[in-house]
Structures are given as structure tokens and as C-alpha cells.
Amino acid sequence: MSIVLDPATEAPTAEAAREMPRAGKARSKGRFASLPLVLVVAFLVLVPAGFILLASVSSDVPRPGNFTFSLTLRNFKVLAEGGLLGAAGNSVVMAAGATVLALLIGGTLAFICARTDTPLRRLVFLSGMMPLFLPSYVGALSWAVLGSPGSGLLNVAFHDLGLGVRVDVYSLPGVTMVMAMYYAPYAFLLIHGAMSLMNPDLEDAAGVHGGSTWRTVRSVTVPLALPAILGSGLLIFIHVLENFPVAQVLATPGQIDTLPTFIYRLINTTPSRGNEAAVVSVVLVAAVVVMTLVQRRILARRSYTTVSGKGVKARVLPLGALRLPALALAFAYFMMSMVLPLSALLLTAVRTSPYMQSFSALGRAGAVDFSSFAQALTSDVFAKATANSVIVAVAAALAGTALAFILGYTVYRTKLSARGTLEAISMVPLAIPAVVLGIGLLWTWLVMPIPVYGTLWVLVIGFVAIQLPQGFRGIAAAIQATDRDLEDSAVLLGARRLRAVSAVTVPLLRVSISSTFLLLMMLSMREITVPLFLYTNDTRILSIAIYDQFENGGALRSAAALALMYCLLMFALSLLPRLLGARGGASRL
């Protein structure tokens, strides 16, 4: 009897047998090749989070010479404190109210801009987007000047007009309103994108079956935009829930506690209650993660696909007599979110008296003086804080962009086994509130034997860590959209892979890389929560200097002048990506 072996099951040849160990070594090398990158990213993100978790179950906070592993559960008693329960309730109410209001504002403006025949729709688009360029805490400081119950400019104006209206921005509705105004652009941009790409066939089908225009909007258009609505709603809710600077500026004077301000107060009490602050931080992170999972579960239950392979153009709905009221609504939002706050800063910077009983006082001799701008420009505070801000922002943007490119290339252009791990770790900062990550970074660099605390380097490291998701997503999207055939062709022609990446891939992604750099630089310029835990007198940056001067009532004029110059700088930075993109597009024609 003869036995015929299947070629697929035959014993390997001698040559193949020699190649098997090499293949195994290659796979093993591939597994370890990404280990340094995993360690770097984990050190930036997971170590600070780990210190928070460790402190929540320890008897001591991490600090030099007092880093122990004595575990205890006594810290969790803070969860039963009435102050915490009140802060949690205020945070939830504020986040829910601001989310609903921001969705109404942003969603309405998005619908007006994307789907209606309202005139001047480009101006409507700018109105919905412009508040993104005004840092929320600067907006909060401006509204503290406008809506203070005692001497707010709006209350002075209402008194001059003989109106019995009183604005109190230090109340829960006042803080909620300010939060909603400056987070409405998130809803506007996401919902506008969804409505602009919506296939009109489904709406036409509803009209054929007798549905009126507004019933079609309610039953077809809005449900199809549900992913954008829920996504932006969750994003706004989380941002408001974890927002510290706006709550500190507006809620604290009204004796309204939120979870971030409660955590900050626990850290800064004497003696410090850092372990209990860590417990509250862990609960806050857990709440953010749960909300993210719930949103994904809701969206996974049905399909929202409206764009197919054929070209689509969203249907424009005629508003008729509502065209001008719709335009007036956009103008009113722009006035409240941009014009009034910037005007309040300008008036505060030029008036010589910090208190004003009537606007008629501005007509008196010497009531207005523009010297505050010259004083702010020539002050040591401005010079040093601006220099520190520029150094930190540029260094953080350079390091963040380089790290984001390496991560994006590793995840989407290689077959290394740690790709999924790298992507997951890179997105972790989205689930960690800035106030929590700031505490973790503080403890990390106090304990580490590397002498960076008290220097600008610790701010650079903090900014790179907190902005890692934005940088990674920006670069990763560009890498995914770029065909790798040109890079592979260079390798086939004899170039080393590193040479092919630097000579082919990087130039192709030049616009995306530069835009990511500018985005990270602008985010670093406006960040305030993380630096609050990491800065010293020698490392103050511009955002911290403005915040400190507003806290000191005697420096109100110079703080307002400094804030206006800061806003001009932020606006200029926001225009650079568009100008650079236009030049990049022109150079390719």
C-alpha cells in the first residue's frame, strides 16, 4: 500500500526549515520593536493616571521622600460628604443644562446655515464658529465684568435705561449660560457637517407621502443627524462636567461648588487632602468612561447611513418670513458670545476707575485712558509670560506633532503587534479630565528623579500628554488618506525606509503636519487647567498671568488689556492653518 502525501502537509524542505527560525525571530523582533514607543506613551499618560489611582487607596500622597504603598480605604469616606454630593449635583445640573442649551444654539445655527435659504449664510457660519477662538475662561472673565450682580456693566446699563432687570452671572443659570455659549460651536460644527452631507431622497420621500416641511424636519432630518447630535452632546456634557476655569471664575464667587472646584479646593486646603481629591478624581473619570460607553451602545442599535456612492446635495428649505429672524438669531448669538465680552474687556482696560455707577461717567475728563495697553506691553509680567508661553507652546507643538506622526505611522503603516495598544493609550487623555491629569502630572514629576519640576519642561510634557489625542487623530487621518504606493516605490528603487518616509511621505503630509503643529500650539497657548498645578513664579505663562491678574482686583485694567492682546494673538494663530493650507494647495497646482 502506498501513501500519497498532500503537498500542503508534506514535511518542510531543508531550506524552509532554515527559514522558520528566521521568521520566528522576525516576529519576535516585531513584537519588541514598538516597546520603546509604548513605554514613552504609557509614561506620558498612564503613569500620571496610575498615581491618581494609587493615591486614592493610599494613606499618603506621592511626593519626594514620602512615597509609600500603605493601602487604605478610609479615603472613600469623602464620597459621603454633603459638600461632595452638592458639588456633584451642581455639576450634573450645569452640564445637562449647558448641553441642552448648546445643542439648541449650535443645532439651530447649523440647520440655518446648512439647510435653509437664509441670507448671508457665510456670516452665519462664522458666527457659529468664532467663539472657538475665544478661550472659555477669557469669556468667563469677560462675563464676570458684564454680569456681576453688584457692578456688572449690563446691570449698570439696565439701571441707566430705567429697567428693573438684574443679571447675576454668579448663579447656576448664569454659569450654565456662559458654558453653553462657548461650547455651542462644538455642536454647530458637528451637526453642520452631518446636515451638509445628508441625502435629500429620504426627505423627498416623506414629502411625497404628505409630510409637511417642518414635520419632515422633525421626523426625518433630525433623526438622521442623531449621531452628530449625540456625539456633540456627549462631548459638550463631558467638557462642561470637567471644566475648571469657568466654574472657578463664575461659580465660586456665588458659592456654587462643582466637582472640579471641589477637587481643586481639596488639593489646596491646609493640610492638603490630596488622597480624597484622588478618590473624587477616580469617580469623575469613571463617570466619563460610562457616558462614552452608553453613547456607543445607543448609536450601535440602528443604521444612520445617508450618503451612498452617488453624489448628493442637501435640499435647501425656504424659510419665507422667517429668513430675517433666523439671521437675527445668529447675530444675537455672535453679539453675546463675542462682541459683548470683547467690548467689556476693552471698556475695563480703558476706564480709569474700577467701579462705575453710570455710563455717563465715561464722559468726564480723565475717565478714559488707553495707557493700560502700553503699560501691559512694557511690563515684566507680559514680557516674561509671553516668552514662556511662546517657548512652551512651540516646544509642545513640535514634540507633540513629532510623537503624533510616529504614532500614526506606526499604527497605520506598519504591522507591529502593539499598534492597537498604542492607539488605545493615545486616546486615554480624552477620558481623563484636565484637572485630574494635572494632579497626576504634578505627583509624577515631584516623585521622578528627573529634575524637570519647576522648569518649563514640565509644562511641555504636560501639554504633550493632554493634547496627544488631538495630535494623533489629525496626523492619523492624513496618513490614512494618503496612498503608500509612492513611499513603497522609493523603497523598491533602493531607498531605505527612513529615507523614503522623509523624502516622500512627510512632504505629501506637509499641510496636515503643519496644521497639526499650529493646532497644538494654539491649544497650548490657551490651556490653563494643567498649568495651574505645574507652574511656579518663574514659569508663568500668558494664560496663568491673565488669570492671576483678574483674581487680583487691583490689576483689573492691565489684566483686561493683556486679555485683549491675548485674544488678538489667538485669532491670528487661528488664521495661520487656512493661509498655510491655501499656499499648500496653490503649490500643488
C-alpha positions in Angstrom: 0.0 0.0 0.0 1.3 3.4 -1.0 0.6 6.6 0.9 0.3 9.8 -1.0 1.1 12.9 1.0 -0.9 16.1 0.4 1.7 18.8 -0.7 0.3 21.1 1.9 1.1 18.6 4.7 4.5 17.4 3.5 7.4 17.9 5.7 9.2 21.2 5.1 12.3 21.2 3.0 15.7 21.9 4.4 15.7 25.4 3.1 12.2 26.1 4.6 13.3 24.6 7.9 16.2 27.0 8.0 13.9 29.9 7.2 11.4 29.1 10.1 13.7 30.2 12.9 14.4 33.5 11.0 10.6 34.1 10.6 10.2 33.5 14.3 13.0 35.9 15.1 11.4 38.5 12.8 8.1 38.2 14.6 9.8 38.4 18.0 11.7 41.4 16.8 8.5 43.0 15.5 6.9 42.5 18.9 9.7 44.3 20.7 10.4 47.0 18.1 7.4 49.0 19.3 8.2 48.6 23.0 10.1 51.9 23.4 7.3 53.8 21.9 4.7 52.0 24.1 6.8 52.9 27.1 7.1 56.5 26.2 3.3 56.9 25.5 2.4 55.0 28.7 4.8 57.1 30.7 3.2 60.3 29.5 -0.4 59.2 30.1 -0.8 56.1 32.2 1.8 56.9 34.9 0.0 60.1 36.0 -3.3 58.3 35.9 -1.7 55.5 37.9 -0.5 57.9 40.6 -4.1 59.2 40.9 -5.4 55.6 41.3 -2.7 54.8 43.8 -3.2 57.9 45.9 -6.9 57.1 46.1 -6.2 53.9 48.1 -3.0 55.2 49.9 -2.5 56.9 53.2 -0.1 59.4 51.7 0.1 61.4 48.5 3.1 60.7 46.2 5.9 63.2 46.9 9.6 63.1 47.3 10.7 61.2 50.4 7.1 60.1 51.3 6.2 57.6 48.6 4.7 54.6 50.4 2.4 51.7 49.5 0.4 51.7 52.7 -3.1 51.0 51.4 -6.3 52.1 52.9 -10.0 52.6 52.0 -10.6 55.4 54.5 -10.2 58.0 51.7 -13.5 56.9 50.2 -15.4 58.4 53.2 -15.2 61.7 51.2 -17.9 60.3 48.9 -20.4 60.6 51.7 -19.7 64.2 52.4 -22.5 66.6 51.9 -20.2 69.1 50.1 -19.3 66.5 47.5 -22.8 65.4 46.9 -23.8 69.0 46.4 -20.9 69.6 44.0 -21.8 66.5 42.0 -25.4 67.6 41.8 -24.4 71.1 40.7 -22.0 69.7 38.1 -24.7 67.3 36.6 -27.3 70.0 36.5 -24.9 72.5 35.0 -23.6 70.0 32.4 -27.1 68.9 31.5 -28.5 72.4 31.1 -25.5 73.7 29.2 -25.6 70.7 26.9 -29.3 71.1 26.0 -28.8 74.9 25.5 -25.6 74.5 23.5 -27.3 71.8 21.3 -30.2 74.2 20.7 -27.9 77.1 19.8 -25.4 75.1 17.8 -28.0 72.8 16.1 -30.3 75.7 15.2 -27.4 77.7 13.7 -26.2 74.6 11.8 -29.7 74.0 10.4 -30.0 77.6 9.3 -26.6 77.6 7.7 -26.7 74.2 6.0 -30.3 73.7 5.0 -32.1 77.0 4.6 -32.2 79.9 2.2 -31.3 82.4 5.0 -29.2 85.3 3.5 -25.6 85.8 4.5 -25.1 82.2 5.4 -21.3 82.6 5.4 -21.7 85.1 8.2 -23.9 82.7 10.0 -21.2 80.1 9.7 -18.6 82.5 11.1 -21.0 83.4 13.9 -21.3 79.8 14.9 -17.6 79.1 14.7 -15.9 82.3 16.0 -16.4 81.6 19.8 -14.0 78.7 19.4 -11.2 81.2 19.1 -12.0 82.9 22.4 -10.8 80.7 25.3 -13.7 79.8 27.5 -12.0 81.2 30.7 -11.4 84.6 28.9 -15.1 84.5 28.1 -15.9 83.7 31.7 -13.7 86.6 32.9 -15.5 88.9 30.5 -18.9 87.8 31.7 -17.8 88.4 35.3 -17.2 92.0 34.3 -20.6 92.1 32.4 -22.8 90.2 34.7 -21.5 90.8 38.2 -24.6 91.3 40.4 -23.1 94.4 42.1 -21.3 96.4 39.4 -21.6 94.4 36.2 -21.7 96.5 33.1 -25.1 95.1 32.0 -26.6 96.0 35.3 -25.2 99.5 35.0 -26.7 99.8 31.5 -30.1 98.5 32.7 -30.1 101.0 35.6 -29.3 103.8 33.2 -32.2 102.8 31.0 -34.6 102.6 34.0 -35.2 98.9 33.5 -35.8 96.7 36.5 -33.7 93.9 35.0 -30.8 92.4 37.0 -28.2 90.0 35.7 -26.4 87.6 38.1 -23.8 85.6 36.3 -22.6 84.1 39.6 -25.7 82.0 39.8 -26.2 78.4 38.5 -28.3 79.6 35.5 -25.6 82.3 34.7 -22.7 79.8 34.8 -24.8 77.4 32.7 -25.5 80.1 30.1 -21.8 81.0 29.8 -20.8 77.4 29.5 -23.4 76.8 26.7 -22.3 79.8 24.7 -18.7 78.8 24.5 -19.4 75.1 23.8 -22.2 75.6 21.3 -19.6 75.7 18.4 -18.8 72.0 19.1 -22.5 71.2 18.3 -22.5 73.7 15.4 -19.6 72.2 13.6 -20.5 68.5 14.0 -24.2 69.0 13.2 -23.5 71.3 10.3 -21.2 68.6 8.8 -23.9 65.9 9.1 -26.7 68.1 7.6 -24.5 69.2 4.7 -23.9 65.6 3.7 -27.5 64.4 4.1 -29.1 62.7 1.2 -32.3 64.5 0.2 -34.0 61.4 -1.1 -35.4 60.4 2.3 -36.8 63.9 2.9 -38.3 63.9 -0.6 -40.0 60.6 0.1 -41.5 62.0 3.3 -42.8 64.9 1.3 -44.3 62.6 -1.4 -46.3 60.8 1.4 -47.8 64.0 2.6 -45.4 65.2 5.2 -45.1 69.0 5.6 -41.7 70.7 5.6 -41.4 71.0 9.4 -42.8 67.6 10.0 -40.2 66.2 7.6 -37.5 68.0 9.6 -38.7 66.6 12.9 -39.3 63.0 11.7 -36.5 62.6 9.1 -33.8 65.3 9.2 -33.3 65.4 13.0 -33.3 61.6 13.5 -30.7 61.2 10.7 -28.5 63.7 12.3 -28.8 61.8 15.7 -25.1 60.6 15.7 -23.8 64.1 15.3 -26.3 65.4 17.9 -25.5 62.7 20.4 -21.8 62.9 19.7 -21.6 66.6 20.2 -23.9 66.4 23.2 -21.7 63.9 24.9 -18.6 66.0 24.1 -20.2 69.1 25.5 -21.5 67.3 28.6 -18.1 65.9 29.4 -16.3 69.2 28.8 -18.7 71.1 31.0 -18.6 68.4 33.7 -14.8 68.7 33.9 -14.4 72.4 33.2 -12.5 74.1 36.0 -11.6 77.7 35.0 -15.1 78.8 34.1 -16.5 77.3 37.2 -13.7 78.8 39.3 -14.3 82.3 37.9 -18.1 82.3 37.9 -19.4 79.6 40.2 -17.0 80.0 43.2 -17.9 83.7 43.9 -21.6 82.6 44.0 -20.6 79.8 46.5 -21.6 77.1 43.9 -19.3 74.1 44.1 -18.7 71.8 41.2 -16.6 68.6 41.1 -13.5 70.2 39.5 -13.6 73.2 42.0 -14.2 70.7 44.9 -11.1 68.7 43.8 -9.1 71.9 43.5 -10.1 73.0 46.9 -9.2 69.6 48.5 -5.7 69.9 47.0 -5.2 73.5 48.2 -6.6 73.2 51.7 -4.3 73.2 54.7 -3.4 70.4 55.4 -3.9 69.2 51.8 -6.5 66.4 51.3 -4.8 65.0 48.2 -5.8 61.4 48.7 -9.5 62.3 49.0 -9.1 64.5 45.9 -7.8 61.4 44.1 -10.9 59.5 45.1 -13.2 62.1 43.6 -10.9 62.2 40.5 -11.3 58.5 40.0 -15.1 58.8 40.3 -15.1 61.6 37.8 -13.0 59.6 35.3 -15.3 56.5 35.8 -18.4 58.7 35.0 -16.8 60.0 31.8 -16.0 56.4 30.7 -19.5 55.2 31.4 -21.1 58.0 29.5 -18.9 57.3 26.5 -19.9 53.6 26.5 -23.6 54.4 26.8 -23.4 56.7 23.8 -21.7 54.0 21.7 -24.4 51.5 22.7 -27.2 53.8 21.7 -25.7 54.5 18.3 -25.0 50.9 17.7 -28.7 49.9 17.7 -29.5 51.3 14.2 -28.0 52.5 11.0 -27.7 56.2 10.1 -26.2 55.8 6.6 -27.5 58.5 4.3 -24.6 59.1 1.9 -24.0 56.4 -0.8 -21.8 56.2 -3.8 -23.7 58.7 -5.9 -23.3 62.4 -5.4 -25.7 64.2 -3.1 -26.6 67.7 -2.4 -28.6 68.6 0.7 -32.0 70.2 -0.1 -32.4 73.9 0.7 -35.6 74.7 2.6 -37.3 78.0 2.1 -38.0 79.9 5.3 -40.1 82.6 3.9 -40.9 85.2 6.5 -38.5 83.5 9.0 -35.4 84.3 6.9 -34.6 87.6 8.6 -35.5 86.3 12.2 -33.1 83.4 11.6 -30.3 85.8 10.6 -31.1 87.9 13.6 -30.8 84.9 15.9 -27.3 84.2 14.6 -26.4 87.9 15.0 -27.7 87.8 18.6 -25.5 84.8 19.5 -22.5 86.5 17.9 -23.2 89.6 20.0 -23.5 87.7 23.3 -20.5 85.4 22.7 -18.0 87.7 21.1 -19.0 91.4 20.8 -20.2 92.0 24.4 -17.3 90.1 26.1 -14.6 91.8 24.0 -16.3 95.2 24.4 -16.4 94.6 28.2 -12.6 93.9 28.2 -11.9 97.0 26.1 -14.0 99.2 28.4 -12.4 97.7 31.5 -8.9 98.3 30.0 -9.5 102.0 29.2 -11.6 103.3 32.1 -9.5 104.8 35.0 -11.9 103.8 37.8 -12.6 100.1 38.5 -16.2 101.0 39.6 -18.8 102.8 37.5 -22.3 103.7 38.7 -23.4 105.0 35.3 -22.1 105.1 31.7 -22.4 108.9 31.8 -19.3 108.8 34.0 -17.3 107.9 30.8 -17.8 111.5 29.6 -15.9 113.1 32.4 -12.4 114.3 31.9 -9.8 111.6 32.6 -12.4 108.8 32.8 -10.9 107.1 29.7 -7.2 106.3 29.4 -5.5 104.0 26.8 -2.2 103.9 28.6 -3.0 100.4 30.1 -2.1 98.8 26.8 1.3 100.4 26.8 1.8 99.5 30.4 0.8 95.9 29.8 3.1 95.7 26.8 6.1 97.1 28.6 5.5 95.2 31.9 7.9 92.5 33.1 4.9 90.2 33.6 3.8 90.4 30.0 7.4 90.0 28.6 8.2 87.0 30.7 4.8 85.3 30.5 4.7 85.8 26.7 8.2 84.5 26.3 7.4 81.4 28.4 4.1 80.9 26.5 5.9 81.0 23.1 8.7 78.7 24.2 6.3 76.2 25.8 3.8 76.3 23.0 6.3 75.9 20.2 8.2 73.1 22.1 5.0 71.3 23.0 3.7 71.6 19.4 7.0 70.3 17.9 7.2 67.4 20.3 3.5 66.6 20.1 3.5 66.7 16.3 6.6 64.5 16.0 5.2 62.0 18.5 1.8 62.0 16.8 3.4 61.4 13.4 5.5 58.4 14.8 2.3 57.0 16.4 0.1 57.5 13.3 2.8 55.9 11.1 3.3 53.0 13.4 -0.4 52.3 13.8 -1.5 52.7 10.2 1.7 51.9 8.1 3.3 49.1 10.0 2.4 45.6 11.1 3.8 45.8 14.6 1.8 43.9 17.2 1.4 46.8 19.6 -0.5 49.0 17.1 -3.8 48.6 18.9 -2.2 49.2 22.3 -0.6 52.4 21.0 -3.9 53.7 19.6 -5.8 52.9 22.8 -3.3 54.6 25.1 -3.1 57.7 22.8 -6.8 58.3 23.2 -6.8 57.8 27.0 -6.5 61.6 27.8 -9.9 62.2 26.3 -11.4 60.2 29.2 -9.3 62.0 31.9 -10.5 65.5 32.9 -7.7 68.1 32.7 -8.0 68.8 36.4 -7.3 65.1 37.2 -4.5 64.8 34.7 -2.9 68.0 36.1 -2.8 66.5 39.6 -1.4 63.2 38.3 1.3 65.1 36.4 2.2 67.1 39.5 2.7 64.0 41.6 4.5 62.2 38.8 7.2 64.9 38.3 7.5 65.5 42.1 8.4 61.9 42.6 10.5 61.2 39.5 14.3 61.7 40.0 14.4 63.8 36.8 14.7 67.5 37.8 12.1 69.0 35.5 9.6 70.2 38.0 9.9 74.0 38.4 11.1 74.3 34.8 9.3 75.0 31.5 9.9 71.4 30.5 7.3 70.1 32.9 4.7 72.3 31.2 5.8 71.0 27.8 5.4 67.4 29.0 2.0 68.2 30.4 0.8 69.8 27.2 2.1 66.9 25.1 0.2 64.4 27.3 -3.1 66.2 27.4 -3.1 67.1 23.7 -2.0 63.6 22.5 -5.4 62.6 21.1 -5.8 65.7 19.0 -2.4 65.4 17.5 -2.7 61.7 16.9 -6.1 62.0 15.2 -5.0 64.9 13.0 -1.9 63.0 11.7 -3.6 59.6 11.5 -6.4 60.9 9.3 -3.9 62.3 6.9 -1.8 59.1 6.8 -5.0 57.0 6.2 -6.0 59.3 3.3 -2.5 59.0 1.6 -1.7 56.1 -0.6 1.6 54.4 0.4 2.5 53.3 -3.1 4.8 56.3 -3.7 6.7 55.5 -0.5 6.9 51.8 -1.4 8.2 52.8 -4.9 11.0 54.7 -3.4 12.0 51.7 -1.3 11.9 49.4 -4.4 14.2 51.8 -6.1 16.8 51.3 -3.4 16.0 53.9 -0.7 15.9 52.9 2.9 12.5 53.1 4.6 13.5 56.1 6.8 14.8 57.9 3.7 11.5 57.2 1.8 9.4 58.5 4.7 11.4 61.7 5.0 11.6 62.3 1.2 8.1 61.2 0.1 5.6 60.7 3.0 6.5 63.8 5.0 6.3 66.2 2.0 2.9 64.7 1.0 1.6 65.3 4.5 3.2 68.8 4.8 -0.1 70.7 5.1 -1.6 68.2 7.6 1.6 68.2 9.7 1.8 71.9 9.8 -1.9 72.3 10.6 -1.5 69.8 13.4 1.5 71.8 14.7 -0.5 75.0 14.6 -3.4 73.4 16.3 -1.3 72.0 19.2 0.5 75.4 19.5 -2.9 77.2 19.8 -4.2 74.7 22.3 -1.0 75.1 24.4 -1.4 78.9 24.3 -5.0 78.7 25.7 -4.6 75.8 28.2 -4.9 76.9 31.8 -6.1 73.9 34.0 -3.0 71.7 33.7 -0.5 74.7 34.2 -2.3 75.7 37.4 -0.9 72.6 39.0 2.6 72.7 37.4 3.7 76.4 37.2 5.9 78.3 39.5 6.6 82.1 39.7 9.4 81.6 37.2 7.4 79.5 34.7 4.1 81.5 34.5 2.6 81.6 31.0 0.2 84.1 29.5 -3.0 82.3 30.4 -1.9 82.0 34.0 -0.8 85.6 34.2 -4.2 86.8 32.9 -6.0 84.5 35.4 -3.8 85.7 38.3 -4.3 89.4 37.5 -8.0 89.1 37.2 -8.0 87.3 40.6 -6.2 90.4 41.9 -8.7 93.2 41.6 -6.1 95.9 41.7 -4.7 94.7 38.4 -8.0 94.6 36.6 -7.1 97.2 33.9 -3.9 95.6 32.9 -5.5 92.2 33.0 -8.2 93.3 30.6 -5.6 94.9 28.3 -3.5 91.7 28.5 -6.5 89.6 27.7 -7.4 91.6 24.6 -3.9 91.3 23.2 -4.0 87.6 24.1 -7.3 87.2 22.1 -5.7 89.0 19.1 -2.8 86.6 19.2 -5.1 83.6 19.4 -7.2 84.9 16.4 -4.0 85.4 14.4 -3.0 81.8 15.2 -6.4 80.6 14.1 -5.9 82.1 10.7 -2.5 80.5 10.0 -3.8 77.0 9.1 -6.1 78.4 6.5 -3.4 80.6 5.0 -0.9 77.7 5.0 -3.5 75.4 3.5 -4.2 77.8 0.7 -0.5 78.1 -0.1 0.0 74.4 0.1 -3.0 73.9 -2.3 -1.6 76.6 -4.7 1.8 75.0 -4.7 0.4 71.7 -5.9 -1.5 73.2 -8.9 
